[in-house]
Amino acid sequence: MYTHKASEALKHFNTARMTSRNKFKAIAHMIDIYLHPDMDPIMPELPPSMDRDGLLRNLKDATGLLEELKMIDEDELTTMI
């Protein structure tokens, strides 16, 4: 549905992560998008439009989301999964 539409998918996942029920999965999907933007899973390679600065920005955003995942407590996590 959002294949090769990373920006649009990120907007939807960002909205979904605001609800405790969808938070973990939405963040996980967002991290995957930041680490693999517009990549075809069959032929994974860096998209031609991705420059070094874009890659570093994506890594920074993914790192921030990983930190957010660490902040989810166990009780909240068990209600999500």
C-alpha positions in Angstrom: 0.0 0.0 0.0 2.8 2.4 0.9 5.6 0.7 -1.0 8.1 3.4 -2.2 6.0 6.0 -0.3 8.2 6.2 2.8 7.2 9.8 3.7 3.5 9.0 3.5 3.9 5.7 5.5 5.9 7.5 8.2 3.1 10.1 8.7 0.6 7.3 9.3 2.9 5.3 11.6 3.6 8.5 13.5 -0.1 9.0 14.1 -0.5 5.3 15.1 2.4 5.5 17.6 0.4 8.1 19.6 -2.0 5.3 20.8 -0.6 2.9 23.3 -2.1 -0.1 21.5 -0.2 0.6 18.3 2.9 2.3 19.7 5.4 -0.6 19.6 4.5 -1.9 16.1 4.3 1.6 14.7 7.8 2.6 16.0 9.2 -0.7 14.8 7.9 -0.1 11.3 9.2 3.5 11.4 12.7 2.3 12.3 12.6 -0.2 9.4 11.6 2.6 7.0 14.4 4.9 8.2 16.9 2.1 7.9 15.6 0.9 4.5 14.0 3.8 2.7 12.4 2.9 -0.6 14.3 -0.3 -0.7 13.1 -3.4 -2.6 13.5 -6.3 -0.2 14.6 -8.5 -3.2 17.3 -6.1 -4.3 18.3 -4.1 -1.2 20.6 -1.2 -2.1 20.9 2.4 -1.2 18.4 4.4 -3.3 20.1 6.8 -5.8 18.3 9.8 -4.1 19.9 9.0 -0.7 23.0 11.0 -0.1 25.3 10.8 2.9 23.5 13.6 4.8 20.1 11.9 4.2 21.5 8.6 5.4 22.9 10.2 8.6 19.6 12.0 9.2 17.7 8.6 8.9 20.2 6.9 11.3 19.7 9.7 13.8 15.9 9.4 13.5 16.0 5.6 13.9 18.2 6.0 16.9 15.7 8.3 18.5 12.9 5.9 17.9 15.0 3.0 19.4 15.4 5.2 22.5 11.7 5.7 22.6 11.2 1.9 22.5 13.5 1.6 25.5 11.2 3.9 27.4 8.2 1.7 27.0 7.7 -0.1 30.3 6.9 -3.8 30.5 3.3 -3.4 31.6 2.6 -1.1 28.7 4.3 -3.5 26.3 2.3 -6.5 27.4 -1.0 -4.6 26.7 0.3 -3.7 23.2 1.3 -7.2 22.0 
